[in-house]
């Protein structure tokens, strides 16, 4: 699979929310595009990711 342009191997399918947690993202502060479609945060737990997918993950950072 591709995550932000980098090849990663999952080995098995996984829930998007679990993958984000494993990668160190706080799910409340990210936007995710899966295969060209924006995924709602409420759907992170029910969205399954496989090795065939392409993810773009953007983190929100506060500042001033």
mmCIF file as Biopython writes it, N, C-alpha, C and O atoms, coordinates in Angstrom:
data_model
#
loop_
_atom_site.group_PDB
_atom_site.id
_atom_site.type_symbol
_atom_site.label_atom_id
_atom_site.label_alt_id
_atom_site.label_comp_id
_atom_site.label_asym_id
_atom_site.label_entity_id
_atom_site.label_seq_id
_atom_site.pdbx_PDB_ins_code
_atom_site.Cartn_x
_atom_site.Cartn_y
_atom_site.Cartn_z
_atom_site.occupancy
_atom_site.B_iso_or_equiv
_atom_site.auth_seq_id
_atom_site.auth_asym_id
_atom_site.pdbx_PDB_model_num
ATOM 1   N N  . UNK A ? 1  ? 0.840   -1.165 0.000  1.0 0.0 1  A 1 
ATOM 2   C CA . UNK A ? 1  ? 0.000   0.000  0.000  1.0 0.0 1  A 1 
ATOM 3   C C  . UNK A ? 1  ? 0.882   1.224  0.000  1.0 0.0 1  A 1 
ATOM 4   O O  . UNK A ? 1  ? 2.064   1.151  0.337  1.0 0.0 1  A 1 
ATOM 5   N N  . UNK A ? 2  ? 0.310   2.343  -0.377 1.0 0.0 2  A 1 
ATOM 6   C CA . UNK A ? 2  ? 1.011   3.626  -0.328 1.0 0.0 2  A 1 
ATOM 7   C C  . UNK A ? 2  ? 0.414   4.483  0.779  1.0 0.0 2  A 1 
ATOM 8   O O  . UNK A ? 2  ? -0.802  4.666  0.843  1.0 0.0 2  A 1 
ATOM 9   N N  . UNK A ? 3  ? 1.273   5.009  1.652  1.0 0.0 3  A 1 
ATOM 10  C CA . UNK A ? 3  ? 0.853   5.956  2.676  1.0 0.0 3  A 1 
ATOM 11  C C  . UNK A ? 3  ? 1.690   7.208  2.498  1.0 0.0 3  A 1 
ATOM 12  O O  . UNK A ? 3  ? 2.903   7.189  2.707  1.0 0.0 3  A 1 
ATOM 13  N N  . UNK A ? 4  ? 1.039   8.292  2.113  1.0 0.0 4  A 1 
ATOM 14  C CA . UNK A ? 4  ? 1.724   9.561  1.852  1.0 0.0 4  A 1 
ATOM 15  C C  . UNK A ? 4  ? 2.912   9.369  0.905  1.0 0.0 4  A 1 
ATOM 16  O O  . UNK A ? 4  ? 3.981   9.947  1.102  1.0 0.0 4  A 1 
ATOM 17  N N  . UNK A ? 5  ? 2.702   8.551  -0.121 1.0 0.0 5  A 1 
ATOM 18  C CA . UNK A ? 5  ? 3.714   8.332  -1.142 1.0 0.0 5  A 1 
ATOM 19  C C  . UNK A ? 5  ? 4.768   7.296  -0.813 1.0 0.0 5  A 1 
ATOM 20  O O  . UNK A ? 5  ? 5.647   7.048  -1.638 1.0 0.0 5  A 1 
ATOM 21  N N  . UNK A ? 6  ? 4.718   6.680  0.357  1.0 0.0 6  A 1 
ATOM 22  C CA . UNK A ? 6  ? 5.702   5.669  0.753  1.0 0.0 6  A 1 
ATOM 23  C C  . UNK A ? 6  ? 5.073   4.283  0.754  1.0 0.0 6  A 1 
ATOM 24  O O  . UNK A ? 6  ? 3.960   4.090  1.243  1.0 0.0 6  A 1 
ATOM 25  N N  . UNK A ? 7  ? 5.812   3.311  0.190  1.0 0.0 7  A 1 
ATOM 26  C CA . UNK A ? 7  ? 5.349   1.916  0.185  1.0 0.0 7  A 1 
ATOM 27  C C  . UNK A ? 7  ? 5.388   1.339  1.589  1.0 0.0 7  A 1 
ATOM 28  O O  . UNK A ? 7  ? 6.394   1.455  2.289  1.0 0.0 7  A 1 
ATOM 29  N N  . UNK A ? 8  ? 4.291   0.719  1.996  1.0 0.0 8  A 1 
ATOM 30  C CA . UNK A ? 8  ? 4.202   0.022  3.285  1.0 0.0 8  A 1 
ATOM 31  C C  . UNK A ? 8  ? 3.504   -1.303 3.033  1.0 0.0 8  A 1 
ATOM 32  O O  . UNK A ? 8  ? 2.626   -1.396 2.175  1.0 0.0 8  A 1 
ATOM 33  N N  . UNK A ? 9  ? 3.891   -2.323 3.777  1.0 0.0 9  A 1 
ATOM 34  C CA . UNK A ? 9  ? 3.233   -3.622 3.682  1.0 0.0 9  A 1 
ATOM 35  C C  . UNK A ? 9  ? 2.427   -3.876 4.945  1.0 0.0 9  A 1 
ATOM 36  O O  . UNK A ? 9  ? 2.952   -3.794 6.055  1.0 0.0 9  A 1 
ATOM 37  N N  . UNK A ? 10 ? 1.151   -4.185 4.768  1.0 0.0 10 A 1 
ATOM 38  C CA . UNK A ? 10 ? 0.287   -4.482 5.908  1.0 0.0 10 A 1 
ATOM 39  C C  . UNK A ? 10 ? 0.289   -5.965 6.255  1.0 0.0 10 A 1 
ATOM 40  O O  . UNK A ? 10 ? 0.391   -6.338 7.423  1.0 0.0 10 A 1 
ATOM 41  N N  . UNK A ? 11 ? 0.177   -6.794 5.245  1.0 0.0 11 A 1 
ATOM 42  C CA . UNK A ? 11 ? 0.097   -8.234 5.472  1.0 0.0 11 A 1 
ATOM 43  C C  . UNK A ? 11 ? -1.325  -8.733 5.633  1.0 0.0 11 A 1 
ATOM 44  O O  . UNK A ? 11 ? -1.645  -9.841 5.205  1.0 0.0 11 A 1 
ATOM 45  N N  . UNK A ? 12 ? -2.191  -7.921 6.251  1.0 0.0 12 A 1 
ATOM 46  C CA . UNK A ? 12 ? -3.600  -8.286 6.403  1.0 0.0 12 A 1 
ATOM 47  C C  . UNK A ? 12 ? -4.424  -7.004 6.449  1.0 0.0 12 A 1 
ATOM 48  O O  . UNK A ? 12 ? -3.886  -5.917 6.658  1.0 0.0 12 A 1 
ATOM 49  N N  . UNK A ? 13 ? -5.714  -7.139 6.255  1.0 0.0 13 A 1 
ATOM 50  C CA . UNK A ? 13 ? -6.572  -5.964 6.307  1.0 0.0 13 A 1 
ATOM 51  C C  . UNK A ? 13 ? -6.689  -5.470 7.744  1.0 0.0 13 A 1 
ATOM 52  O O  . UNK A ? 13 ? -6.566  -6.244 8.693  1.0 0.0 13 A 1 
ATOM 53  N N  . UNK A ? 14 ? -6.933  -4.152 7.888  1.0 0.0 14 A 1 
ATOM 54  C CA . UNK A ? 14 ? -6.968  -3.524 9.205  1.0 0.0 14 A 1 
ATOM 55  C C  . UNK A ? 14 ? -7.933  -2.338 9.153  1.0 0.0 14 A 1 
ATOM 56  O O  . UNK A ? 14 ? -8.106  -1.713 8.107  1.0 0.0 14 A 1 
ATOM 57  N N  . UNK A ? 15 ? -8.550  -2.041 10.282 1.0 0.0 15 A 1 
ATOM 58  C CA . UNK A ? 15 ? -9.430  -0.870 10.351 1.0 0.0 15 A 1 
ATOM 59  C C  . UNK A ? 15 ? -8.575  0.392  10.243 1.0 0.0 15 A 1 
ATOM 60  O O  . UNK A ? 15 ? -7.474  0.452  10.789 1.0 0.0 15 A 1 
ATOM 61  N N  . UNK A ? 16 ? -9.081  1.384  9.546  1.0 0.0 16 A 1 
ATOM 62  C CA . UNK A ? 16 ? -8.362  2.640  9.377  1.0 0.0 16 A 1 
ATOM 63  C C  . UNK A ? 16 ? -8.000  3.253  10.726 1.0 0.0 16 A 1 
ATOM 64  O O  . UNK A ? 16 ? -6.882  3.739  10.901 1.0 0.0 16 A 1 
ATOM 65  N N  . UNK A ? 17 ? -8.926  3.236  11.679 1.0 0.0 17 A 1 
ATOM 66  C CA . UNK A ? 17 ? -8.648  3.816  13.004 1.0 0.0 17 A 1 
ATOM 67  C C  . UNK A ? 17 ? -7.474  3.114  13.679 1.0 0.0 17 A 1 
ATOM 68  O O  . UNK A ? 17 ? -6.645  3.765  14.313 1.0 0.0 17 A 1 
ATOM 69  N N  . UNK A ? 18 ? -7.399  1.799  13.547 1.0 0.0 18 A 1 
ATOM 70  C CA . UNK A ? 18 ? -6.300  1.042  14.148 1.0 0.0 18 A 1 
ATOM 71  C C  . UNK A ? 18 ? -4.978  1.359  13.464 1.0 0.0 18 A 1 
ATOM 72  O O  . UNK A ? 18 ? -3.952  1.506  14.128 1.0 0.0 18 A 1 
ATOM 73  N N  . UNK A ? 19 ? -4.999  1.464  12.149 1.0 0.0 19 A 1 
ATOM 74  C CA . UNK A ? 19 ? -3.783  1.802  11.405 1.0 0.0 19 A 1 
ATOM 75  C C  . UNK A ? 19 ? -3.266  3.181  11.808 1.0 0.0 19 A 1 
ATOM 76  O O  . UNK A ? 19 ? -2.068  3.360  12.028 1.0 0.0 19 A 1 
ATOM 77  N N  . UNK A ? 20 ? -4.168  4.150  11.902 1.0 0.0 20 A 1 
ATOM 78  C CA . UNK A ? 20 ? -3.761  5.501  12.290 1.0 0.0 20 A 1 
ATOM 79  C C  . UNK A ? 20 ? -3.127  5.504  13.676 1.0 0.0 20 A 1 
ATOM 80  O O  . UNK A ? 20 ? -2.121  6.177  13.899 1.0 0.0 20 A 1 
ATOM 81  N N  . UNK A ? 21 ? -3.713  4.753  14.606 1.0 0.0 21 A 1 
ATOM 82  C CA . UNK A ? 21 ? -3.162  4.654  15.953 1.0 0.0 21 A 1 
ATOM 83  C C  . UNK A ? 21 ? -1.778  4.011  15.930 1.0 0.0 21 A 1 
ATOM 84  O O  . UNK A ? 21 ? -0.866  4.483  16.608 1.0 0.0 21 A 1 
ATOM 85  N N  . UNK A ? 22 ? -1.614  2.939  15.155 1.0 0.0 22 A 1 
ATOM 86  C CA . UNK A ? 22 ? -0.319  2.266  15.046 1.0 0.0 22 A 1 
ATOM 87  C C  . UNK A ? 22 ? 0.746   3.191  14.462 1.0 0.0 22 A 1 
ATOM 88  O O  . UNK A ? 22 ? 1.919   3.104  14.825 1.0 0.0 22 A 1 
ATOM 89  N N  . UNK A ? 23 ? 0.332   4.076  13.557 1.0 0.0 23 A 1 
ATOM 90  C CA . UNK A ? 23 ? 1.269   5.007  12.933 1.0 0.0 23 A 1 
ATOM 91  C C  . UNK A ? 23 ? 1.541   6.240  13.790 1.0 0.0 23 A 1 
ATOM 92  O O  . UNK A ? 23 ? 2.363   7.081  13.429 1.0 0.0 23 A 1 
ATOM 93  N N  . UNK A ? 24 ? 0.844   6.348  14.935 1.0 0.0 24 A 1 
ATOM 94  C CA . UNK A ? 24 ? 1.086   7.439  15.861 1.0 0.0 24 A 1 
ATOM 95  C C  . UNK A ? 24 ? 0.252   8.679  15.635 1.0 0.0 24 A 1 
ATOM 96  O O  . UNK A ? 24 ? 0.557   9.734  16.192 1.0 0.0 24 A 1 
ATOM 97  N N  . UNK A ? 25 ? -0.785  8.581  14.838 1.0 0.0 25 A 1 
ATOM 98  C CA . UNK A ? 25 ? -1.672  9.722  14.588 1.0 0.0 25 A 1 
ATOM 99  C C  . UNK A ? 25 ? -2.770  9.776  15.636 1.0 0.0 25 A 1 
ATOM 100 O O  . UNK A ? 25 ? -3.255  8.744  16.100 1.0 0.0 25 A 1 
ATOM 101 N N  . UNK A ? 26 ? -3.152  10.976 16.000 1.0 0.0 26 A 1 
ATOM 102 C CA . UNK A ? 26 ? -4.334  11.180 16.846 1.0 0.0 26 A 1 
ATOM 103 C C  . UNK A ? 26 ? -5.505  11.388 15.898 1.0 0.0 26 A 1 
ATOM 104 O O  . UNK A ? 26 ? -5.554  12.380 15.172 1.0 0.0 26 A 1 
ATOM 105 N N  . UNK A ? 27 ? -6.439  10.461 15.904 1.0 0.0 27 A 1 
ATOM 106 C CA . UNK A ? 27 ? -7.496  10.439 14.891 1.0 0.0 27 A 1 
ATOM 107 C C  . UNK A ? 27 ? -8.368  11.690 14.882 1.0 0.0 27 A 1 
ATOM 108 O O  . UNK A ? 27 ? -8.983  12.003 13.863 1.0 0.0 27 A 1 
ATOM 109 N N  . UNK A ? 28 ? -8.431  12.403 15.991 1.0 0.0 28 A 1 
ATOM 110 C CA . UNK A ? 28 ? -9.245  13.620 16.042 1.0 0.0 28 A 1 
ATOM 111 C C  . UNK A ? 28 ? -8.597  14.770 15.276 1.0 0.0 28 A 1 
ATOM 112 O O  . UNK A ? 28 ? -9.244  15.782 15.005 1.0 0.0 28 A 1 
ATOM 113 N N  . UNK A ? 29 ? -7.321  14.616 14.928 1.0 0.0 29 A 1 
ATOM 114 C CA . UNK A ? 29 ? -6.587  15.718 14.307 1.0 0.0 29 A 1 
ATOM 115 C C  . UNK A ? 29 ? -6.021  15.368 12.937 1.0 0.0 29 A 1 
ATOM 116 O O  . UNK A ? 29 ? -4.995  15.915 12.531 1.0 0.0 29 A 1 
ATOM 117 N N  . UNK A ? 30 ? -6.679  14.465 12.224 1.0 0.0 30 A 1 
ATOM 118 C CA . UNK A ? 30 ? -6.219  14.101 10.888 1.0 0.0 30 A 1 
ATOM 119 C C  . UNK A ? 30 ? -7.365  14.124 9.882  1.0 0.0 30 A 1 
ATOM 120 O O  . UNK A ? 30 ? -8.536  13.982 10.231 1.0 0.0 30 A 1 
ATOM 121 N N  . UNK A ? 31 ? -6.984  14.306 8.631  1.0 0.0 31 A 1 
ATOM 122 C CA . UNK A ? 31 ? -7.892  14.121 7.504  1.0 0.0 31 A 1 
ATOM 123 C C  . UNK A ? 31 ? -7.283  13.000 6.667  1.0 0.0 31 A 1 
ATOM 124 O O  . UNK A ? 31 ? -6.066  12.937 6.497  1.0 0.0 31 A 1 
ATOM 125 N N  . UNK A ? 32 ? -8.132  12.118 6.147  1.0 0.0 32 A 1 
ATOM 126 C CA . UNK A ? 32 ? -7.632  10.963 5.405  1.0 0.0 32 A 1 
ATOM 127 C C  . UNK A ? 32 ? -8.337  10.874 4.050  1.0 0.0 32 A 1 
ATOM 128 O O  . UNK A ? 32 ? -9.559  10.971 3.941  1.0 0.0 32 A 1 
ATOM 129 N N  . UNK A ? 33 ? -7.503  10.683 3.027  1.0 0.0 33 A 1 
ATOM 130 C CA . UNK A ? 33 ? -8.008  10.411 1.689  1.0 0.0 33 A 1 
ATOM 131 C C  . UNK A ? 33 ? -7.642  8.972  1.365  1.0 0.0 33 A 1 
ATOM 132 O O  . UNK A ? 33 ? -6.469  8.606  1.424  1.0 0.0 33 A 1 
ATOM 133 N N  . UNK A ? 34 ? -8.622  8.158  1.027  1.0 0.0 34 A 1 
ATOM 134 C CA . UNK A ? 34 ? -8.423  6.750  0.698  1.0 0.0 34 A 1 
ATOM 135 C C  . UNK A ? 34 ? -8.797  6.538  -0.757 1.0 0.0 34 A 1 
ATOM 136 O O  . UNK A ? 34 ? -9.961  6.672  -1.135 1.0 0.0 34 A 1 
ATOM 137 N N  . UNK A ? 35 ? -7.815  6.209  -1.564 1.0 0.0 35 A 1 
ATOM 138 C CA . UNK A ? 35 ? -8.037  5.959  -2.991 1.0 0.0 35 A 1 
ATOM 139 C C  . UNK A ? 35 ? -8.799  7.109  -3.657 1.0 0.0 35 A 1 
ATOM 140 O O  . UNK A ? 35 ? -9.673  6.885  -4.494 1.0 0.0 35 A 1 
ATOM 141 N N  . UNK A ? 36 ? -8.457  8.338  -3.275 1.0 0.0 36 A 1 
ATOM 142 C CA . UNK A ? 36 ? -9.048  9.515  -3.896 1.0 0.0 36 A 1 
ATOM 143 C C  . UNK A ? 36 ? -10.325 10.013 -3.244 1.0 0.0 36 A 1 
ATOM 144 O O  . UNK A ? 36 ? -10.888 11.011 -3.695 1.0 0.0 36 A 1 
ATOM 145 N N  . UNK A ? 37 ? -10.801 9.350  -2.194 1.0 0.0 37 A 1 
ATOM 146 C CA . UNK A ? 37 ? -12.033 9.744  -1.506 1.0 0.0 37 A 1 
ATOM 147 C C  . UNK A ? 37 ? -11.736 10.145 -0.065 1.0 0.0 37 A 1 
ATOM 148 O O  . UNK A ? 37 ? -11.012 9.444  0.643  1.0 0.0 37 A 1 
ATOM 149 N N  . UNK A ? 38 ? -12.295 11.270 0.366  1.0 0.0 38 A 1 
ATOM 150 C CA . UNK A ? 38 ? -12.138 11.715 1.738  1.0 0.0 38 A 1 
ATOM 151 C C  . UNK A ? 38 ? -12.988 10.823 2.645  1.0 0.0 38 A 1 
ATOM 152 O O  . UNK A ? 38 ? -14.158 10.569 2.359  1.0 0.0 38 A 1 
ATOM 153 N N  . UNK A ? 39 ? -12.391 10.356 3.732  1.0 0.0 39 A 1 
ATOM 154 C CA . UNK A ? 39 ? -13.096 9.507  4.687  1.0 0.0 39 A 1 
ATOM 155 C C  . UNK A ? 39 ? -13.482 10.341 5.904  1.0 0.0 39 A 1 
ATOM 156 O O  . UNK A ? 39 ? -12.640 11.022 6.490  1.0 0.0 39 A 1 
ATOM 157 N N  . UNK A ? 40 ? -14.759 10.284 6.283  1.0 0.0 40 A 1 
ATOM 158 C CA . UNK A ? 40 ? -15.222 11.002 7.478  1.0 0.0 40 A 1 
ATOM 159 C C  . UNK A ? 40 ? -14.614 10.362 8.716  1.0 0.0 40 A 1 
ATOM 160 O O  . UNK A ? 40 ? -14.425 9.147  8.765  1.0 0.0 40 A 1 
ATOM 161 N N  . UNK A ? 41 ? -14.309 11.182 9.716  1.0 0.0 41 A 1 
ATOM 162 C CA . UNK A ? 41 ? -13.744 10.650 10.957 1.0 0.0 41 A 1 
ATOM 163 C C  . UNK A ? 41 ? -14.673 9.626  11.601 1.0 0.0 41 A 1 
ATOM 164 O O  . UNK A ? 41 ? -14.205 8.669  12.217 1.0 0.0 41 A 1 
ATOM 165 N N  . UNK A ? 42 ? -15.964 9.817  11.467 1.0 0.0 42 A 1 
ATOM 166 C CA . UNK A ? 42 ? -16.928 8.866  12.048 1.0 0.0 42 A 1 
ATOM 167 C C  . UNK A ? 42 ? -16.857 7.494  11.367 1.0 0.0 42 A 1 
ATOM 168 O O  . UNK A ? 42 ? -17.358 6.508  11.910 1.0 0.0 42 A 1 
ATOM 169 N N  . UNK A ? 43 ? -16.243 7.426  10.190 1.0 0.0 43 A 1 
ATOM 170 C CA . UNK A ? 43 ? -16.132 6.162  9.458  1.0 0.0 43 A 1 
ATOM 171 C C  . UNK A ? 43 ? -14.767 5.492  9.607  1.0 0.0 43 A 1 
ATOM 172 O O  . UNK A ? 43 ? -14.555 4.428  9.027  1.0 0.0 43 A 1 
ATOM 173 N N  . UNK A ? 44 ? -13.841 6.072  10.359 1.0 0.0 44 A 1 
ATOM 174 C CA . UNK A ? 44 ? -12.499 5.506  10.506 1.0 0.0 44 A 1 
ATOM 175 C C  . UNK A ? 44 ? -12.552 4.074  11.047 1.0 0.0 44 A 1 
ATOM 176 O O  . UNK A ? 44 ? -11.803 3.217  10.579 1.0 0.0 44 A 1 
ATOM 177 N N  . UNK A ? 45 ? -13.409 3.803  12.008 1.0 0.0 45 A 1 
ATOM 178 C CA . UNK A ? 45 ? -13.490 2.482  12.619 1.0 0.0 45 A 1 
ATOM 179 C C  . UNK A ? 45 ? -14.101 1.421  11.721 1.0 0.0 45 A 1 
ATOM 180 O O  . UNK A ? 45 ? -13.788 0.238  11.856 1.0 0.0 45 A 1 
ATOM 181 N N  . UNK A ? 46 ? -14.958 1.827  10.815 1.0 0.0 46 A 1 
ATOM 182 C CA . UNK A ? 46 ? -15.640 0.869  9.942  1.0 0.0 46 A 1 
ATOM 183 C C  . UNK A ? 46 ? -15.017 0.763  8.553  1.0 0.0 46 A 1 
ATOM 184 O O  . UNK A ? 46 ? -15.494 -0.003 7.716  1.0 0.0 46 A 1 
ATOM 185 N N  . UNK A ? 47 ? -13.951 1.530  8.302  1.0 0.0 47 A 1 
ATOM 186 C CA . UNK A ? 47 ? -13.279 1.501  7.007  1.0 0.0 47 A 1 
ATOM 187 C C  . UNK A ? 47 ? -12.081 0.556  7.085  1.0 0.0 47 A 1 
ATOM 188 O O  . UNK A ? 47 ? -11.195 0.723  7.924  1.0 0.0 47 A 1 
ATOM 189 N N  . UNK A ? 48 ? -12.070 -0.440 6.195  1.0 0.0 48 A 1 
ATOM 190 C CA . UNK A ? 48 ? -11.002 -1.441 6.183  1.0 0.0 48 A 1 
ATOM 191 C C  . UNK A ? 48 ? -9.959  -1.075 5.134  1.0 0.0 48 A 1 
ATOM 192 O O  . UNK A ? 48 ? -10.285 -0.698 4.009  1.0 0.0 48 A 1 
ATOM 193 N N  . UNK A ? 49 ? -8.694  -1.197 5.536  1.0 0.0 49 A 1 
ATOM 194 C CA . UNK A ? 49 ? -7.565  -0.880 4.667  1.0 0.0 49 A 1 
ATOM 195 C C  . UNK A ? 49 ? -6.856  -2.171 4.293  1.0 0.0 49 A 1 
ATOM 196 O O  . UNK A ? 49 ? -6.685  -3.055 5.133  1.0 0.0 49 A 1 
ATOM 197 N N  . UNK A ? 50 ? -6.435  -2.284 3.012  1.0 0.0 50 A 1 
ATOM 198 C CA . UNK A ? 50 ? -5.689  -3.453 2.541  1.0 0.0 50 A 1 
ATOM 199 C C  . UNK A ? 50 ? -4.409  -2.984 1.845  1.0 0.0 50 A 1 
ATOM 200 O O  . UNK A ? 50 ? -4.201  -1.786 1.655  1.0 0.0 50 A 1 
ATOM 201 N N  . UNK A ? 51 ? -3.559  -3.937 1.469  1.0 0.0 51 A 1 
ATOM 202 C CA . UNK A ? 51 ? -2.310  -3.618 0.779  1.0 0.0 51 A 1 
ATOM 203 C C  . UNK A ? 51 ? -2.537  -2.972 -0.586 1.0 0.0 51 A 1 
ATOM 204 O O  . UNK A ? 51 ? -1.612  -2.367 -1.129 1.0 0.0 51 A 1 
ATOM 205 N N  . UNK A ? 52 ? -3.725  -3.080 -1.151 1.0 0.0 52 A 1 
ATOM 206 C CA . UNK A ? 52 ? -4.006  -2.516 -2.466 1.0 0.0 52 A 1 
ATOM 207 C C  . UNK A ? 52 ? -4.389  -1.033 -2.406 1.0 0.0 52 A 1 
ATOM 208 O O  . UNK A ? 52 ? -4.570  -0.405 -3.450 1.0 0.0 52 A 1 
ATOM 209 N N  . UNK A ? 53 ? -4.514  -0.464 -1.200 1.0 0.0 53 A 1 
ATOM 210 C CA . UNK A ? 53 ? -5.006  0.907  -1.037 1.0 0.0 53 A 1 
ATOM 211 C C  . UNK A ? 53 ? -3.916  1.963  -1.090 1.0 0.0 53 A 1 
ATOM 212 O O  . UNK A ? 53 ? -2.732  1.683  -0.903 1.0 0.0 53 A 1 
ATOM 213 N N  . UNK A ? 54 ? -4.359  3.193  -1.352 1.0 0.0 54 A 1 
ATOM 214 C CA . UNK A ? 54 ? -3.487  4.369  -1.347 1.0 0.0 54 A 1 
ATOM 215 C C  . UNK A ? 54 ? -4.082  5.377  -0.367 1.0 0.0 54 A 1 
ATOM 216 O O  . UNK A ? 54 ? -5.215  5.826  -0.538 1.0 0.0 54 A 1 
ATOM 217 N N  . UNK A ? 55 ? -3.303  5.732  0.668  1.0 0.0 55 A 1 
ATOM 218 C CA . UNK A ? 55 ? -3.749  6.666  1.703  1.0 0.0 55 A 1 
ATOM 219 C C  . UNK A ? 55 ? -2.936  7.950  1.663  1.0 0.0 55 A 1 
ATOM 220 O O  . UNK A ? 55 ? -1.722  7.931  1.458  1.0 0.0 55 A 1 
ATOM 221 N N  . UNK A ? 56 ? -3.612  9.040  1.858  1.0 0.0 56 A 1 
ATOM 222 C CA . UNK A ? 56 ? -2.968  10.324 2.107  1.0 0.0 56 A 1 
ATOM 223 C C  . UNK A ? 56 ? -3.492  10.787 3.455  1.0 0.0 56 A 1 
ATOM 224 O O  . UNK A ? 56 ? -4.702  10.903 3.649  1.0 0.0 56 A 1 
ATOM 225 N N  . UNK A ? 57 ? -2.584  11.051 4.387  1.0 0.0 57 A 1 
ATOM 226 C CA . UNK A ? 57 ? -2.957  11.449 5.746  1.0 0.0 57 A 1 
ATOM 227 C C  . UNK A ? 57 ? -2.382  12.836 6.012  1.0 0.0 57 A 1 
ATOM 228 O O  . UNK A ? 57 ? -1.188  13.077 5.829  1.0 0.0 57 A 1 
ATOM 229 N N  . UNK A ? 58 ? -3.253  13.741 6.446  1.0 0.0 58 A 1 
ATOM 230 C CA . UNK A ? 58 ? -2.839  15.109 6.766  1.0 0.0 58 A 1 
ATOM 231 C C  . UNK A ? 58 ? -3.158  15.375 8.220  1.0 0.0 58 A 1 
ATOM 232 O O  . UNK A ? 58 ? -4.286  15.162 8.664  1.0 0.0 58 A 1 
ATOM 233 N N  . UNK A ? 59 ? -2.160  15.845 8.970  1.0 0.0 59 A 1 
ATOM 234 C CA . UNK A ? 59 ? -2.352  16.188 10.385 1.0 0.0 59 A 1 
ATOM 235 C C  . UNK A ? 59 ? -2.593  17.679 10.534 1.0 0.0 59 A 1 
ATOM 236 O O  . UNK A ? 59 ? -1.979  18.490 9.841  1.0 0.0 59 A 1 
ATOM 237 N N  . UNK A ? 60 ? -3.492  18.034 11.445 1.0 0.0 60 A 1 
ATOM 238 C CA . UNK A ? 60 ? -3.745  19.428 11.753 1.0 0.0 60 A 1 
ATOM 239 C C  . UNK A ? 60 ? -2.825  19.835 12.893 1.0 0.0 60 A 1 
ATOM 240 O O  . UNK A ? 60 ? -2.719  19.131 13.898 1.0 0.0 60 A 1 
ATOM 241 N N  . UNK A ? 61 ? -2.165  20.968 12.733 1.0 0.0 61 A 1 
ATOM 242 C CA . UNK A ? 61 ? -1.230  21.450 13.740 1.0 0.0 61 A 1 
ATOM 243 C C  . UNK A ? 61 ? -1.657  22.853 14.146 1.0 0.0 61 A 1 
ATOM 244 O O  . UNK A ? 61 ? -1.863  23.715 13.292 1.0 0.0 61 A 1 
ATOM 245 N N  . UNK A ? 62 ? -1.789  23.082 15.450 1.0 0.0 62 A 1 
ATOM 246 C CA . UNK A ? 62 ? -2.149  24.410 15.936 1.0 0.0 62 A 1 
ATOM 247 C C  . UNK A ? 62 ? -0.912  25.296 16.014 1.0 0.0 62 A 1 
ATOM 248 O O  . UNK A ? 62 ? 0.220   24.812 16.018 1.0 0.0 62 A 1 
ATOM 249 N N  . UNK A ? 63 ? -1.146  26.566 16.072 1.0 0.0 63 A 1 
ATOM 250 C CA . UNK A ? 63 ? -0.041  27.505 16.169 1.0 0.0 63 A 1 
ATOM 251 C C  . UNK A ? 63 ? -0.545  28.912 15.942 1.0 0.0 63 A 1 
ATOM 252 O O  . UNK A ? 63 ? -1.722  29.144 15.667 1.0 0.0 63 A 1 
ATOM 253 N N  . UNK A ? 64 ? 0.365   29.824 16.065 1.0 0.0 64 A 1 
ATOM 254 C CA . UNK A ? 64 ? -0.091  31.189 15.896 1.0 0.0 64 A 1 
ATOM 255 C C  . UNK A ? 64 ? 0.928   32.109 15.374 1.0 0.0 64 A 1 
ATOM 256 O O  . UNK A ? 64 ? 0.653   33.295 15.190 1.0 0.0 64 A 1 
#
